Amino acid sequence: MQTRFLRPLVLALAVAAPLSLALAQKKPGGKYSHPNLVAADRLCSQAFAKLEAAQTANEYDLGGHAKKAKELLKQAQDEIKLATATADKE
């Protein structure tokens, strides 16, 4: 069961990483908006969506682990936003 979930997730992350770097937008003033942080945020969003899909497919019977993983991804995204704000100040 885990392999069925992990393979598409790994594939999605492998495809998304280079794409998100390519799509990083330029900020006003010619400064790039931290492409690695942009990529990390997008990967968190994609992982969150995959966890929701796994929960739906398994009728939410994942022992609370998917819920906990989603909470941690939200926490990671909050930290990424703080890192971006800190980097923008420098």
PDB file with one MODEL, atoms N, CA, C and O in Angstrom:
MODEL        1
ATOM      1  N   MET A   1       0.819  -1.185   0.000  1.00  0.00           N
ATOM      2  CA  MET A   1       0.000   0.000   0.000  1.00  0.00           C
ATOM      3  C   MET A   1       0.868   1.255   0.000  1.00  0.00           C
ATOM      4  O   MET A   1       0.557   2.198  -0.728  1.00  0.00           O
ATOM      5  N   GLN A   2       1.938   1.305   0.785  1.00  0.00           N
ATOM      6  CA  GLN A   2       2.794   2.483   0.821  1.00  0.00           C
ATOM      7  C   GLN A   2       3.468   2.721  -0.518  1.00  0.00           C
ATOM      8  O   GLN A   2       3.607   3.872  -0.933  1.00  0.00           O
ATOM      9  N   THR A   3       3.887   1.674  -1.201  1.00  0.00           N
ATOM     10  CA  THR A   3       4.559   1.818  -2.488  1.00  0.00           C
ATOM     11  C   THR A   3       3.623   2.452  -3.500  1.00  0.00           C
ATOM     12  O   THR A   3       4.039   3.285  -4.305  1.00  0.00           O
ATOM     13  N   ARG A   4       2.352   2.052  -3.456  1.00  0.00           N
ATOM     14  CA  ARG A   4       1.368   2.605  -4.372  1.00  0.00           C
ATOM     15  C   ARG A   4       1.236   4.115  -4.191  1.00  0.00           C
ATOM     16  O   ARG A   4       1.011   4.836  -5.163  1.00  0.00           O
ATOM     17  N   PHE A   5       1.373   4.591  -2.978  1.00  0.00           N
ATOM     18  CA  PHE A   5       1.273   6.008  -2.680  1.00  0.00           C
ATOM     19  C   PHE A   5       2.593   6.745  -2.926  1.00  0.00           C
ATOM     20  O   PHE A   5       2.591   7.860  -3.447  1.00  0.00           O
ATOM     21  N   LEU A   6       3.692   6.140  -2.561  1.00  0.00           N
ATOM     22  CA  LEU A   6       4.979   6.823  -2.617  1.00  0.00           C
ATOM     23  C   LEU A   6       5.511   7.014  -4.033  1.00  0.00           C
ATOM     24  O   LEU A   6       6.100   8.052  -4.336  1.00  0.00           O
ATOM     25  N   ARG A   7       5.314   6.039  -4.889  1.00  0.00           N
ATOM     26  CA  ARG A   7       5.842   6.176  -6.256  1.00  0.00           C
ATOM     27  C   ARG A   7       5.280   7.394  -6.981  1.00  0.00           C
ATOM     28  O   ARG A   7       6.058   8.168  -7.539  1.00  0.00           O
ATOM     29  N   PRO A   8       3.945   7.602  -6.999  1.00  0.00           N
ATOM     30  CA  PRO A   8       3.434   8.802  -7.674  1.00  0.00           C
ATOM     31  C   PRO A   8       3.903  10.088  -6.996  1.00  0.00           C
ATOM     32  O   PRO A   8       4.139  11.094  -7.665  1.00  0.00           O
ATOM     33  N   LEU A   9       4.039  10.058  -5.655  1.00  0.00           N
ATOM     34  CA  LEU A   9       4.493  11.240  -4.944  1.00  0.00           C
ATOM     35  C   LEU A   9       5.926  11.589  -5.334  1.00  0.00           C
ATOM     36  O   LEU A   9       6.231  12.750  -5.605  1.00  0.00           O
ATOM     37  N   VAL A  10       6.800  10.596  -5.363  1.00  0.00           N
ATOM     38  CA  VAL A  10       8.201  10.827  -5.742  1.00  0.00           C
ATOM     39  C   VAL A  10       8.288  11.306  -7.185  1.00  0.00           C
ATOM     40  O   VAL A  10       9.057  12.216  -7.495  1.00  0.00           O
ATOM     41  N   LEU A  11       7.508  10.704  -8.055  1.00  0.00           N
ATOM     42  CA  LEU A  11       7.495  11.126  -9.453  1.00  0.00           C
ATOM     43  C   LEU A  11       7.020  12.568  -9.587  1.00  0.00           C
ATOM     44  O   LEU A  11       7.613  13.356 -10.323  1.00  0.00           O
ATOM     45  N   ALA A  12       5.954  12.908  -8.876  1.00  0.00           N
ATOM     46  CA  ALA A  12       5.437  14.279  -8.932  1.00  0.00           C
ATOM     47  C   ALA A  12       6.472  15.274  -8.421  1.00  0.00           C
ATOM     48  O   ALA A  12       6.640  16.349  -8.997  1.00  0.00           O
ATOM     49  N   LEU A  13       7.160  14.922  -7.346  1.00  0.00           N
ATOM     50  CA  LEU A  13       8.180  15.822  -6.802  1.00  0.00           C
ATOM     51  C   LEU A  13       9.364  15.966  -7.756  1.00  0.00           C
ATOM     52  O   LEU A  13       9.920  17.054  -7.908  1.00  0.00           O
ATOM     53  N   ALA A  14       9.743  14.859  -8.397  1.00  0.00           N
ATOM     54  CA  ALA A  14      10.871  14.901  -9.335  1.00  0.00           C
ATOM     55  C   ALA A  14      10.549  15.758 -10.548  1.00  0.00           C
ATOM     56  O   ALA A  14      11.428  16.440 -11.076  1.00  0.00           O
ATOM     57  N   VAL A  15       9.327  15.731 -10.985  1.00  0.00           N
ATOM     58  CA  VAL A  15       8.914  16.533 -12.151  1.00  0.00           C
ATOM     59  C   VAL A  15       8.710  17.991 -11.752  1.00  0.00           C
ATOM     60  O   VAL A  15       9.061  18.903 -12.500  1.00  0.00           O
ATOM     61  N   ALA A  16       8.147  18.199 -10.581  1.00  0.00           N
ATOM     62  CA  ALA A  16       7.795  19.553 -10.165  1.00  0.00           C
ATOM     63  C   ALA A  16       8.994  20.421  -9.814  1.00  0.00           C
ATOM     64  O   ALA A  16       8.961  21.630 -10.044  1.00  0.00           O
ATOM     65  N   ALA A  17      10.032  19.845  -9.274  1.00  0.00           N
ATOM     66  CA  ALA A  17      11.176  20.645  -8.833  1.00  0.00           C
ATOM     67  C   ALA A  17      11.784  21.470  -9.959  1.00  0.00           C
ATOM     68  O   ALA A  17      11.927  22.683  -9.804  1.00  0.00           O
ATOM     69  N   PRO A  18      12.150  20.857 -11.097  1.00  0.00           N
ATOM     70  CA  PRO A  18      12.717  21.681 -12.158  1.00  0.00           C
ATOM     71  C   PRO A  18      11.701  22.653 -12.761  1.00  0.00           C
ATOM     72  O   PRO A  18      12.052  23.764 -13.157  1.00  0.00           O
ATOM     73  N   LEU A  19      10.452  22.228 -12.824  1.00  0.00           N
ATOM     74  CA  LEU A  19       9.423  23.111 -13.382  1.00  0.00           C
ATOM     75  C   LEU A  19       9.223  24.344 -12.515  1.00  0.00           C
ATOM     76  O   LEU A  19       9.091  25.452 -13.035  1.00  0.00           O
ATOM     77  N   SER A  20       9.199  24.165 -11.211  1.00  0.00           N
ATOM     78  CA  SER A  20       8.983  25.314 -10.351  1.00  0.00           C
ATOM     79  C   SER A  20      10.152  26.279 -10.395  1.00  0.00           C
ATOM     80  O   SER A  20       9.964  27.488 -10.259  1.00  0.00           O
ATOM     81  N   LEU A  21      11.351  25.763 -10.583  1.00  0.00           N
ATOM     82  CA  LEU A  21      12.494  26.668 -10.742  1.00  0.00           C
ATOM     83  C   LEU A  21      12.365  27.469 -12.036  1.00  0.00           C
ATOM     84  O   LEU A  21      12.688  28.656 -12.073  1.00  0.00           O
ATOM     85  N   ALA A  22      11.901  26.826 -13.073  1.00  0.00           N
ATOM     86  CA  ALA A  22      11.742  27.511 -14.348  1.00  0.00           C
ATOM     87  C   ALA A  22      10.641  28.560 -14.296  1.00  0.00           C
ATOM     88  O   ALA A  22      10.687  29.556 -15.019  1.00  0.00           O
ATOM     89  N   LEU A  23       9.656  28.335 -13.443  1.00  0.00           N
ATOM     90  CA  LEU A  23       8.521  29.246 -13.370  1.00  0.00           C
ATOM     91  C   LEU A  23       8.682  30.357 -12.335  1.00  0.00           C
ATOM     92  O   LEU A  23       7.802  31.207 -12.196  1.00  0.00           O
ATOM     93  N   ALA A  24       9.786  30.355 -11.619  1.00  0.00           N
ATOM     94  CA  ALA A  24       9.996  31.387 -10.607  1.00  0.00           C
ATOM     95  C   ALA A  24       9.937  32.761 -11.273  1.00  0.00           C
ATOM     96  O   ALA A  24      10.610  33.024 -12.270  1.00  0.00           O
ATOM     97  N   GLN A  25       9.118  33.617 -10.694  1.00  0.00           N
ATOM     98  CA  GLN A  25       8.895  34.919 -11.327  1.00  0.00           C
ATOM     99  C   GLN A  25       9.900  35.941 -10.828  1.00  0.00           C
ATOM    100  O   GLN A  25      10.429  35.847  -9.720  1.00  0.00           O
ATOM    101  N   LYS A  26      10.140  36.914 -11.684  1.00  0.00           N
ATOM    102  CA  LYS A  26      11.031  37.989 -11.326  1.00  0.00           C
ATOM    103  C   LYS A  26      10.275  39.020 -10.499  1.00  0.00           C
ATOM    104  O   LYS A  26       9.134  39.357 -10.816  1.00  0.00           O
ATOM    105  N   LYS A  27      10.894  39.512  -9.458  1.00  0.00           N
ATOM    106  CA  LYS A  27      10.293  40.538  -8.619  1.00  0.00           C
ATOM    107  C   LYS A  27      10.545  41.903  -9.232  1.00  0.00           C
ATOM    108  O   LYS A  27      11.464  42.066 -10.036  1.00  0.00           O
ATOM    109  N   PRO A  28       9.731  42.890  -8.857  1.00  0.00           N
ATOM    110  CA  PRO A  28      10.023  44.259  -9.288  1.00  0.00           C
ATOM    111  C   PRO A  28      11.425  44.653  -8.830  1.00  0.00           C
ATOM    112  O   PRO A  28      11.843  44.300  -7.727  1.00  0.00           O
ATOM    113  N   GLY A  29      12.122  45.358  -9.645  1.00  0.00           N
ATOM    114  CA  GLY A  29      13.482  45.747  -9.326  1.00  0.00           C
ATOM    115  C   GLY A  29      14.508  44.759  -9.849  1.00  0.00           C
ATOM    116  O   GLY A  29      15.703  44.934  -9.610  1.00  0.00           O
ATOM    117  N   GLY A  30      14.068  43.712 -10.565  1.00  0.00           N
ATOM    118  CA  GLY A  30      14.980  42.783 -11.199  1.00  0.00           C
ATOM    119  C   GLY A  30      15.491  41.681 -10.294  1.00  0.00           C
ATOM    120  O   GLY A  30      16.372  40.922 -10.700  1.00  0.00           O
ATOM    121  N   LYS A  31      14.973  41.567  -9.088  1.00  0.00           N
ATOM    122  CA  LYS A  31      15.451  40.550  -8.148  1.00  0.00           C
ATOM    123  C   LYS A  31      14.575  39.303  -8.273  1.00  0.00           C
ATOM    124  O   LYS A  31      13.348  39.405  -8.259  1.00  0.00           O
ATOM    125  N   TYR A  32      15.191  38.138  -8.392  1.00  0.00           N
ATOM    126  CA  TYR A  32      14.418  36.900  -8.463  1.00  0.00           C
ATOM    127  C   TYR A  32      13.857  36.555  -7.093  1.00  0.00           C
ATOM    128  O   TYR A  32      14.497  36.788  -6.068  1.00  0.00           O
ATOM    129  N   SER A  33      12.657  36.000  -7.091  1.00  0.00           N
ATOM    130  CA  SER A  33      11.975  35.719  -5.830  1.00  0.00           C
ATOM    131  C   SER A  33      12.366  34.350  -5.276  1.00  0.00           C
ATOM    132  O   SER A  33      11.520  33.461  -5.174  1.00  0.00           O
ATOM    133  N   HIS A  34      13.601  34.177  -4.928  1.00  0.00           N
ATOM    134  CA  HIS A  34      14.121  32.999  -4.242  1.00  0.00           C
ATOM    135  C   HIS A  34      13.595  31.695  -4.850  1.00  0.00           C
ATOM    136  O   HIS A  34      12.726  31.054  -4.259  1.00  0.00           O
ATOM    137  N   PRO A  35      14.097  31.297  -6.002  1.00  0.00           N
ATOM    138  CA  PRO A  35      13.544  30.131  -6.710  1.00  0.00           C
ATOM    139  C   PRO A  35      13.555  28.847  -5.894  1.00  0.00           C
ATOM    140  O   PRO A  35      12.660  28.019  -6.062  1.00  0.00           O
ATOM    141  N   ASN A  36      14.530  28.654  -5.022  1.00  0.00           N
ATOM    142  CA  ASN A  36      14.540  27.431  -4.206  1.00  0.00           C
ATOM    143  C   ASN A  36      13.410  27.432  -3.187  1.00  0.00           C
ATOM    144  O   ASN A  36      12.804  26.391  -2.929  1.00  0.00           O
ATOM    145  N   LEU A  37      13.122  28.595  -2.606  1.00  0.00           N
ATOM    146  CA  LEU A  37      12.014  28.682  -1.657  1.00  0.00           C
ATOM    147  C   LEU A  37      10.675  28.559  -2.372  1.00  0.00           C
ATOM    148  O   LEU A  37       9.742  27.952  -1.847  1.00  0.00           O
ATOM    149  N   VAL A  38      10.578  29.133  -3.570  1.00  0.00           N
ATOM    150  CA  VAL A  38       9.367  28.989  -4.382  1.00  0.00           C
ATOM    151  C   VAL A  38       9.137  27.511  -4.686  1.00  0.00           C
ATOM    152  O   VAL A  38       8.017  27.014  -4.569  1.00  0.00           O
ATOM    153  N   ALA A  39      10.194  26.818  -5.074  1.00  0.00           N
ATOM    154  CA  ALA A  39      10.091  25.390  -5.390  1.00  0.00           C
ATOM    155  C   ALA A  39       9.681  24.591  -4.156  1.00  0.00           C
ATOM    156  O   ALA A  39       8.829  23.707  -4.246  1.00  0.00           O
ATOM    157  N   ALA A  40      10.274  24.892  -3.018  1.00  0.00           N
ATOM    158  CA  ALA A  40       9.938  24.170  -1.789  1.00  0.00           C
ATOM    159  C   ALA A  40       8.471  24.364  -1.425  1.00  0.00           C
ATOM    160  O   ALA A  40       7.802  23.416  -1.013  1.00  0.00           O
ATOM    161  N   ASP A  41       7.972  25.579  -1.575  1.00  0.00           N
ATOM    162  CA  ASP A  41       6.566  25.849  -1.272  1.00  0.00           C
ATOM    163  C   ASP A  41       5.635  25.081  -2.211  1.00  0.00           C
ATOM    164  O   ASP A  41       4.638  24.509  -1.771  1.00  0.00           O
ATOM    165  N   ARG A  42       5.956  25.072  -3.475  1.00  0.00           N
ATOM    166  CA  ARG A  42       5.126  24.336  -4.440  1.00  0.00           C
ATOM    167  C   ARG A  42       5.155  22.836  -4.174  1.00  0.00           C
ATOM    168  O   ARG A  42       4.129  22.166  -4.292  1.00  0.00           O
ATOM    169  N   LEU A  43       6.298  22.313  -3.825  1.00  0.00           N
ATOM    170  CA  LEU A  43       6.398  20.880  -3.519  1.00  0.00           C
ATOM    171  C   LEU A  43       5.581  20.525  -2.273  1.00  0.00           C
ATOM    172  O   LEU A  43       4.968  19.459  -2.218  1.00  0.00           O
ATOM    173  N   CYS A  44       5.571  21.403  -1.287  1.00  0.00           N
ATOM    174  CA  CYS A  44       4.736  21.176  -0.106  1.00  0.00           C
ATOM    175  C   CYS A  44       3.261  21.137  -0.495  1.00  0.00           C
ATOM    176  O   CYS A  44       2.511  20.289  -0.014  1.00  0.00           O
ATOM    177  N   SER A  45       2.848  22.053  -1.363  1.00  0.00           N
ATOM    178  CA  SER A  45       1.457  22.081  -1.826  1.00  0.00           C
ATOM    179  C   SER A  45       1.099  20.796  -2.565  1.00  0.00           C
ATOM    180  O   SER A  45       0.018  20.238  -2.373  1.00  0.00           O
ATOM    181  N   GLN A  46       2.003  20.343  -3.396  1.00  0.00           N
ATOM    182  CA  GLN A  46       1.743  19.114  -4.152  1.00  0.00           C
ATOM    183  C   GLN A  46       1.690  17.899  -3.227  1.00  0.00           C
ATOM    184  O   GLN A  46       0.848  17.019  -3.402  1.00  0.00           O
ATOM    185  N   ALA A  47       2.579  17.853  -2.253  1.00  0.00           N
ATOM    186  CA  ALA A  47       2.575  16.745  -1.298  1.00  0.00           C
ATOM    187  C   ALA A  47       1.277  16.752  -0.489  1.00  0.00           C
ATOM    188  O   ALA A  47       0.710  15.696  -0.213  1.00  0.00           O
ATOM    189  N   PHE A  48       0.810  17.941  -0.110  1.00  0.00           N
ATOM    190  CA  PHE A  48      -0.437  18.065   0.625  1.00  0.00           C
ATOM    191  C   PHE A  48      -1.597  17.500  -0.197  1.00  0.00           C
ATOM    192  O   PHE A  48      -2.438  16.768   0.325  1.00  0.00           O
ATOM    193  N   ALA A  49      -1.634  17.844  -1.483  1.00  0.00           N
ATOM    194  CA  ALA A  49      -2.694  17.343  -2.370  1.00  0.00           C
ATOM    195  C   ALA A  49      -2.629  15.819  -2.504  1.00  0.00           C
ATOM    196  O   ALA A  49      -3.664  15.153  -2.527  1.00  0.00           O
ATOM    197  N   LYS A  50      -1.434  15.276  -2.591  1.00  0.00           N
ATOM    198  CA  LYS A  50      -1.285  13.825  -2.692  1.00  0.00           C
ATOM    199  C   LYS A  50      -1.736  13.133  -1.404  1.00  0.00           C
ATOM    200  O   LYS A  50      -2.326  12.054  -1.453  1.00  0.00           O
ATOM    201  N   LEU A  51      -1.463  13.746  -0.265  1.00  0.00           N
ATOM    202  CA  LEU A  51      -1.922  13.180   1.005  1.00  0.00           C
ATOM    203  C   LEU A  51      -3.442  13.175   1.072  1.00  0.00           C
ATOM    204  O   LEU A  51      -4.046  12.212   1.542  1.00  0.00           O
ATOM    205  N   GLU A  52      -4.061  14.258   0.598  1.00  0.00           N
ATOM    206  CA  GLU A  52      -5.523  14.300   0.567  1.00  0.00           C
ATOM    207  C   GLU A  52      -6.078  13.214  -0.343  1.00  0.00           C
ATOM    208  O   GLU A  52      -7.074  12.572  -0.010  1.00  0.00           O
ATOM    209  N   ALA A  53      -5.439  13.004  -1.493  1.00  0.00           N
ATOM    210  CA  ALA A  53      -5.875  11.956  -2.410  1.00  0.00           C
ATOM    211  C   ALA A  53      -5.731  10.577  -1.767  1.00  0.00           C
ATOM    212  O   ALA A  53      -6.596   9.716  -1.934  1.00  0.00           O
ATOM    213  N   ALA A  54      -4.654  10.374  -1.042  1.00  0.00           N
ATOM    214  CA  ALA A  54      -4.439   9.090  -0.363  1.00  0.00           C
ATOM    215  C   ALA A  54      -5.491   8.877   0.715  1.00  0.00           C
ATOM    216  O   ALA A  54      -6.002   7.770   0.884  1.00  0.00           O
ATOM    217  N   GLN A  55      -5.813   9.940   1.444  1.00  0.00           N
ATOM    218  CA  GLN A  55      -6.843   9.828   2.472  1.00  0.00           C
ATOM    219  C   GLN A  55      -8.184   9.448   1.850  1.00  0.00           C
ATOM    220  O   GLN A  55      -8.878   8.566   2.356  1.00  0.00           O
ATOM    221  N   THR A  56      -8.545  10.105   0.765  1.00  0.00           N
ATOM    222  CA  THR A  56      -9.806   9.818   0.094  1.00  0.00           C
ATOM    223  C   THR A  56      -9.828   8.382  -0.426  1.00  0.00           C
ATOM    224  O   THR A  56     -10.822   7.673  -0.269  1.00  0.00           O
ATOM    225  N   ALA A  57      -8.739   7.965  -1.038  1.00  0.00           N
ATOM    226  CA  ALA A  57      -8.661   6.610  -1.602  1.00  0.00           C
ATOM    227  C   ALA A  57      -8.748   5.541  -0.518  1.00  0.00           C
ATOM    228  O   ALA A  57      -9.242   4.442  -0.769  1.00  0.00           O
ATOM    229  N   ASN A  58      -8.273   5.854   0.678  1.00  0.00           N
ATOM    230  CA  ASN A  58      -8.267   4.880   1.774  1.00  0.00           C
ATOM    231  C   ASN A  58      -9.358   5.166   2.800  1.00  0.00           C
ATOM    232  O   ASN A  58      -9.304   4.669   3.925  1.00  0.00           O
ATOM    233  N   GLU A  59     -10.341   5.962   2.413  1.00  0.00           N
ATOM    234  CA  GLU A  59     -11.465   6.307   3.287  1.00  0.00           C
ATOM    235  C   GLU A  59     -10.988   6.839   4.635  1.00  0.00           C
ATOM    236  O   GLU A  59     -11.562   6.525   5.678  1.00  0.00           O
ATOM    237  N   TYR A  60      -9.955   7.630   4.601  1.00  0.00           N
ATOM    238  CA  TYR A  60      -9.392   8.306   5.771  1.00  0.00           C
ATOM    239  C   TYR A  60      -8.887   7.340   6.838  1.00  0.00           C
ATOM    240  O   TYR A  60      -8.736   7.719   8.000  1.00  0.00           O
ATOM    241  N   ASP A  61      -8.629   6.105   6.449  1.00  0.00           N
ATOM    242  CA  ASP A  61      -8.135   5.097   7.384  1.00  0.00           C
ATOM    243  C   ASP A  61      -6.620   4.952   7.235  1.00  0.00           C
ATOM    244  O   ASP A  61      -6.133   3.940   6.730  1.00  0.00           O
ATOM    245  N   LEU A  62      -5.888   5.960   7.673  1.00  0.00           N
ATOM    246  CA  LEU A  62      -4.424   5.920   7.596  1.00  0.00           C
ATOM    247  C   LEU A  62      -3.808   6.105   8.988  1.00  0.00           C
ATOM    248  O   LEU A  62      -2.653   6.512   9.115  1.00  0.00           O
ATOM    249  N   GLY A  63      -4.569   5.810   9.995  1.00  0.00           N
ATOM    250  CA  GLY A  63      -4.059   5.844  11.358  1.00  0.00           C
ATOM    251  C   GLY A  63      -3.680   7.224  11.861  1.00  0.00           C
ATOM    252  O   GLY A  63      -2.908   7.338  12.814  1.00  0.00           O
ATOM    253  N   GLY A  64      -4.198   8.265  11.252  1.00  0.00           N
ATOM    254  CA  GLY A  64      -3.873   9.625  11.672  1.00  0.00           C
ATOM    255  C   GLY A  64      -2.545  10.134  11.147  1.00  0.00           C
ATOM    256  O   GLY A  64      -2.186  11.288  11.380  1.00  0.00           O
ATOM    257  N   HIS A  65      -1.816   9.288  10.444  1.00  0.00           N
ATOM    258  CA  HIS A  65      -0.486   9.688   9.961  1.00  0.00           C
ATOM    259  C   HIS A  65      -0.564  10.706   8.826  1.00  0.00           C
ATOM    260  O   HIS A  65       0.255  11.623   8.761  1.00  0.00           O
ATOM    261  N   ALA A  66      -1.528  10.555   7.942  1.00  0.00           N
ATOM    262  CA  ALA A  66      -1.675  11.518   6.842  1.00  0.00           C
ATOM    263  C   ALA A  66      -2.074  12.880   7.399  1.00  0.00           C
ATOM    264  O   ALA A  66      -1.584  13.911   6.938  1.00  0.00           O
ATOM    265  N   LYS A  67      -2.959  12.884   8.384  1.00  0.00           N
ATOM    266  CA  LYS A  67      -3.367  14.143   9.019  1.00  0.00           C
ATOM    267  C   LYS A  67      -2.155  14.839   9.639  1.00  0.00           C
ATOM    268  O   LYS A  67      -1.966  16.044   9.475  1.00  0.00           O
ATOM    269  N   LYS A  68      -1.346  14.070  10.346  1.00  0.00           N
ATOM    270  CA  LYS A  68      -0.145  14.629  10.979  1.00  0.00           C
ATOM    271  C   LYS A  68       0.829  15.158   9.916  1.00  0.00           C
ATOM    272  O   LYS A  68       1.426  16.221  10.089  1.00  0.00           O
ATOM    273  N   ALA A  69       0.984  14.410   8.821  1.00  0.00           N
ATOM    274  CA  ALA A  69       1.870  14.846   7.740  1.00  0.00           C
ATOM    275  C   ALA A  69       1.369  16.154   7.133  1.00  0.00           C
ATOM    276  O   ALA A  69       2.167  17.036   6.816  1.00  0.00           O
ATOM    277  N   LYS A  70       0.057  16.284   6.972  1.00  0.00           N
ATOM    278  CA  LYS A  70      -0.515  17.527   6.432  1.00  0.00           C
ATOM    279  C   LYS A  70      -0.259  18.699   7.369  1.00  0.00           C
ATOM    280  O   LYS A  70       0.040  19.804   6.915  1.00  0.00           O
ATOM    281  N   GLU A  71      -0.375  18.463   8.677  1.00  0.00           N
ATOM    282  CA  GLU A  71      -0.082  19.521   9.653  1.00  0.00           C
ATOM    283  C   GLU A  71       1.383  19.956   9.558  1.00  0.00           C
ATOM    284  O   GLU A  71       1.692  21.146   9.622  1.00  0.00           O
ATOM    285  N   LEU A  72       2.270  18.985   9.406  1.00  0.00           N
ATOM    286  CA  LEU A  72       3.700  19.300   9.299  1.00  0.00           C
ATOM    287  C   LEU A  72       4.021  20.036   7.999  1.00  0.00           C
ATOM    288  O   LEU A  72       4.883  20.915   7.977  1.00  0.00           O
ATOM    289  N   LEU A  73       3.327  19.677   6.915  1.00  0.00           N
ATOM    290  CA  LEU A  73       3.532  20.396   5.656  1.00  0.00           C
ATOM    291  C   LEU A  73       3.071  21.843   5.777  1.00  0.00           C
ATOM    292  O   LEU A  73       3.723  22.746   5.253  1.00  0.00           O
ATOM    293  N   LYS A  74       1.959  22.070   6.459  1.00  0.00           N
ATOM    294  CA  LYS A  74       1.483  23.442   6.682  1.00  0.00           C
ATOM    295  C   LYS A  74       2.510  24.222   7.497  1.00  0.00           C
ATOM    296  O   LYS A  74       2.792  25.385   7.209  1.00  0.00           O
ATOM    297  N   GLN A  75       3.065  23.567   8.518  1.00  0.00           N
ATOM    298  CA  GLN A  75       4.107  24.200   9.335  1.00  0.00           C
ATOM    299  C   GLN A  75       5.333  24.517   8.481  1.00  0.00           C
ATOM    300  O   GLN A  75       5.930  25.584   8.624  1.00  0.00           O
ATOM    301  N   ALA A  76       5.709  23.597   7.597  1.00  0.00           N
ATOM    302  CA  ALA A  76       6.857  23.825   6.709  1.00  0.00           C
ATOM    303  C   ALA A  76       6.594  25.016   5.794  1.00  0.00           C
ATOM    304  O   ALA A  76       7.487  25.835   5.571  1.00  0.00           O
ATOM    305  N   GLN A  77       5.383  25.119   5.267  1.00  0.00           N
ATOM    306  CA  GLN A  77       5.063  26.248   4.391  1.00  0.00           C
ATOM    307  C   GLN A  77       5.134  27.575   5.164  1.00  0.00           C
ATOM    308  O   GLN A  77       5.593  28.583   4.626  1.00  0.00           O
ATOM    309  N   ASP A  78       4.686  27.573   6.406  1.00  0.00           N
ATOM    310  CA  ASP A  78       4.791  28.792   7.218  1.00  0.00           C
ATOM    311  C   ASP A  78       6.252  29.186   7.410  1.00  0.00           C
ATOM    312  O   ASP A  78       6.592  30.367   7.339  1.00  0.00           O
ATOM    313  N   GLU A  79       7.114  28.204   7.651  1.00  0.00           N
ATOM    314  CA  GLU A  79       8.544  28.488   7.820  1.00  0.00           C
ATOM    315  C   GLU A  79       9.174  28.986   6.515  1.00  0.00           C
ATOM    316  O   GLU A  79      10.048  29.852   6.537  1.00  0.00           O
ATOM    317  N   ILE A  80       8.733  28.442   5.393  1.00  0.00           N
ATOM    318  CA  ILE A  80       9.234  28.889   4.086  1.00  0.00           C
ATOM    319  C   ILE A  80       8.865  30.358   3.865  1.00  0.00           C
ATOM    320  O   ILE A  80       9.674  31.138   3.363  1.00  0.00           O
ATOM    321  N   LYS A  81       7.651  30.724   4.240  1.00  0.00           N
ATOM    322  CA  LYS A  81       7.240  32.129   4.106  1.00  0.00           C
ATOM    323  C   LYS A  81       8.104  33.036   4.974  1.00  0.00           C
ATOM    324  O   LYS A  81       8.493  34.125   4.551  1.00  0.00           O
ATOM    325  N   LEU A  82       8.401  32.581   6.191  1.00  0.00           N
ATOM    326  CA  LEU A  82       9.279  33.371   7.066  1.00  0.00           C
ATOM    327  C   LEU A  82      10.695  33.472   6.493  1.00  0.00           C
ATOM    328  O   LEU A  82      11.327  34.525   6.570  1.00  0.00           O
ATOM    329  N   ALA A  83      11.182  32.379   5.924  1.00  0.00           N
ATOM    330  CA  ALA A  83      12.518  32.401   5.310  1.00  0.00           C
ATOM    331  C   ALA A  83      12.545  33.387   4.140  1.00  0.00           C
ATOM    332  O   ALA A  83      13.514  34.124   3.958  1.00  0.00           O
ATOM    333  N   THR A  84      11.469  33.388   3.353  1.00  0.00           N
ATOM    334  CA  THR A  84      11.391  34.307   2.216  1.00  0.00           C
ATOM    335  C   THR A  84      11.391  35.752   2.710  1.00  0.00           C
ATOM    336  O   THR A  84      12.092  36.600   2.157  1.00  0.00           O
ATOM    337  N   ALA A  85      10.617  36.029   3.736  1.00  0.00           N
ATOM    338  CA  ALA A  85      10.570  37.400   4.283  1.00  0.00           C
ATOM    339  C   ALA A  85      11.936  37.810   4.816  1.00  0.00           C
ATOM    340  O   ALA A  85      12.359  38.949   4.619  1.00  0.00           O
ATOM    341  N   THR A  86      12.623  36.905   5.482  1.00  0.00           N
ATOM    342  CA  THR A  86      13.957  37.206   6.015  1.00  0.00           C
ATOM    343  C   THR A  86      14.938  37.468   4.885  1.00  0.00           C
ATOM    344  O   THR A  86      15.721  38.415   4.949  1.00  0.00           O
ATOM    345  N   ALA A  87      14.900  36.640   3.857  1.00  0.00           N
ATOM    346  CA  ALA A  87      15.812  36.811   2.720  1.00  0.00           C
ATOM    347  C   ALA A  87      15.519  38.117   1.975  1.00  0.00           C
ATOM    348  O   ALA A  87      16.432  38.758   1.455  1.00  0.00           O
ATOM    349  N   ASP A  88      14.249  38.504   1.929  1.00  0.00           N
ATOM    350  CA  ASP A  88      13.886  39.752   1.240  1.00  0.00           C
ATOM    351  C   ASP A  88      14.438  40.972   1.971  1.00  0.00           C
ATOM    352  O   ASP A  88      14.714  41.994   1.343  1.00  0.00           O
ATOM    353  N   LYS A  89      14.600  40.877   3.275  1.00  0.00           N
ATOM    354  CA  LYS A  89      15.118  42.001   4.070  1.00  0.00           C
ATOM    355  C   LYS A  89      16.605  42.212   3.805  1.00  0.00           C
ATOM    356  O   LYS A  89      17.113  43.327   3.922  1.00  0.00           O
ATOM    357  N   GLU A  90      17.298  41.131   3.446  1.00  0.00           N
ATOM    358  CA  GLU A  90      18.761  41.223   3.268  1.00  0.00           C
ATOM    359  C   GLU A  90      19.130  41.750   1.919  1.00  0.00           C
ATOM    360  O   GLU A  90      20.315  41.888   1.613  1.00  0.00           O
TER     361      GLU A  90
ENDMDL
END
